[in-house]
Amino acid sequence: MNETTLEGTWDKLKGKIKQAYGDLTDDDLTYAEGKEDEMWGRVQQKTGHTKDEINKRVADL
């Protein structure tokens, strides 16, 4: 998967996460290489859900 495809996929996923959790901002969902755990930590703290719970809810959209 090239970088453009990865960015496009992340943008779609980010949109779905924001639909499911309206209080998240673009800053909360900013992905920087090597900082994935930090991003998920922010999302989990703000939503009160685990990474698995968030992924399941987004997959159901």
N, C-alpha and C positions, 0 to 999 in steps of 0.2 A: 504494500500500500504506500503510495507516495504522499508527500507532505500535504499537497492540495486536497487529496481525497480525505486524509485524516482530519484536516481543518474543517472541511465541509461536513463530515460525519459528526465532529464535535459540536459544530454550530447547530445542527439539527437536534442533537441530544440536549444541548444547553437550552434550547427553546422548549423542549418537552419538560425538562426539569423546572424551568421557570413557570410553565403552565401549571404543573402540579404543586409547586411551592411558590406562590406569588410574592412572598416576602424576600426572596433571594434576588440579589442584584447581579449585574454583570461582573462587578468586582469580586463577589463571592464565588463566582464560577470561572474566574480567570484561571486558565490552565497554563502553567509554565513547566517546561520540561524539567523533570527531576523534583517537581514540587506538587505532585499529585496528592500525596498524603496530606499536605498542608491544606489544599483545596477541599478535599473530602472532610477534613476536620472542621473547616469553617461551615460547610454545608450541614454536617451532622449536628454541630452546635446550634445552628440557627433553626433547624427543623425538628431536632429531637429524635430523629430516626437514624437507624444504622445505614451503612452503604448498601447492604443487601435489600433493606426495605425500600430505599429510594429507587434502586435499580428495578425492583419488582413493580413499584407504582408507575414508573416511567414506561416500562415495557407494556403495561396494561393500557396505556393511552392510545 
